[in-house]
Amino acid sequence: MQYSIVNFSEFKADDFRIDAEYWHPDFIENAHLVSPHQKMRDFVSSDILNIKSTPINRDFEYLGSSQISLKSFEYKTTRVQLGEEPERAYHLLEKGDVVVSTVMPDQNAVALIETDGVVGSSDLAVLRSNGIQPEYLLAFCKTTYFVNCLIRANKGSLYPAVSIRDVLDTALFVPSDSFEALIVKAVKTSIFDIDRSKQIYAQAESLLLSELGLANWRPKSQLTFVKNFSDMQRAGRIDSDYFQPRYEEVVNAIRNYPGDSDTLGNLVTLKQCIEVERLEDLEEGIPFVCASDLNPFEITTEKYISEELYAEMQEHQPQKGEILLSKDGTPGIAYYFRKRPKRMIPSSGILRLKSDTDKVGREYLTLVLNSILTQEQVQRDVAGSSLIPRWRLDQVAATLIPFLLKEKQIEIEQSISESFRLRNGSKKLLEHVKKTVEIAIEQGERAASNWLESIRRNRNRQDGMKTRNGTYYAN
């Protein structure tokens, strides 16, 4: 049994917490790691404008807490038109702001804003650095220490959440100038690698579209157009959205390519994943992957199953070389397993694709599936469907895939491999930076600096790589 002895004088009048969880020995020990006299609010600006009191009267990019990656500092925004602002749209963000989700604090959604003018949700705490570098704040907010502080601050409601005040009241480990510079340099390197990864991936996609004559093509719906009745008979559909000329433009570009093309069903085996009627309410276990958990770069999940249930469904475990493709909810998102995946079970809204041909490489096929070529075909197929979009198995199988010339496919696959190498390196470096700050909090800056330097030396030794004209060769 664990227990804590707490003096009555330690109870704060402004936040009278008498619940046992708050005074758990682990939380008390965590709180003693950093001096309580230096709080986050002392190093950030409180002058954060919001669109409620300062309307911006323009379209904007919106960022909600659910749009922040839980595995890195990346985020994606949604374009919002003037007059259609979400109720939660609130903070007017600036480049360099660090935002922290106040909901589900144990998941640690933290991001560094890259551009001015993004509007953040009201469930984000905004840390605008004032006297300390934003890159250091980002690294500090990814530490286990910070996460435990927010978990402790949670009031014990059914939906875990903390207040912005809780974030600002967190005791901050204030670094020396030299240690801060070390962390800032490492974080900037991680950010640079991610940005470079995105550029290389975009270049690969641009090469694909250029080969099909769609380099500058943008989807545009038309209010009126004419179709023959025979086209409707052939398609078995009469809804106008399905026959938008934009979809035909993409399909014709694929069919008219001098190379060749085929349907997805002729290139891969489509394996239907399992349907689970009722999931166990577990906070940890074997990941159960839903369609919304997929993106081209990573898989994130918030649902888990037990070891016993996993044992019953092991035949649905993805394998190295397979592609997961979403078909329900957010259809048309593909993720490729470049190495043997950890244990997981995909939901029934996901298909497992196993390549049956050497006509297309798996990296290339995954890029095509995530590109506008496939996305337009998906939009055409699910147009006019139910509230939750569902991409039928026969529609998935009929999706048209172009065969670029082999040398072009190889060029694309090499670019994608390099993109993911940079991305994985960036994530590892961020983990190392986080660990470095944690060591500094627990053991001091010298021990932390020495640890990071040892990691750098080991990595250089193990890689044995050098750069020559942007290509990596083994020594």
Secondary structure, DSSP 8 states (H G I E B T S, - for coil): -------GGGS-TTS----GGGG-HHHHHHHTTS-TTSBGGGGEE----BTTTS---S-EEEE-GGGB-SSSS-B--EEE-TT---TTEEEE--TT-EEEESBSGGG--EEE--STT-EEETTEEEEEESSS-HHHHHHHHTSHHHHHHHHHHS---SS-B--HHHHHTSB-----HHHHHHHHHHHHHHHHHHHHHHHHHHHHHHHHHHHTT-TT------S-----HHHHHHHT---GGGG-HHHHHHHHHHHTSSSEEEEHHHHEEEEE----SS----SSSEEEE-GGGB-SS-B--S-EE-HHHHHHTGGG---TT-EEEE-BSS-S-EEE-SS---S-EE-TTEEEEEE--SSS-HHHHHHHHHSHHHHHHHHHHHTT--SS-B--HHHHHT-EEEE--HHHHHHHHHHHHHHHHHHHHHHHHHHHHHHHHHHHHHH-HHHHHHHHHHHHHHHHHHH-EEEETTEEEE-
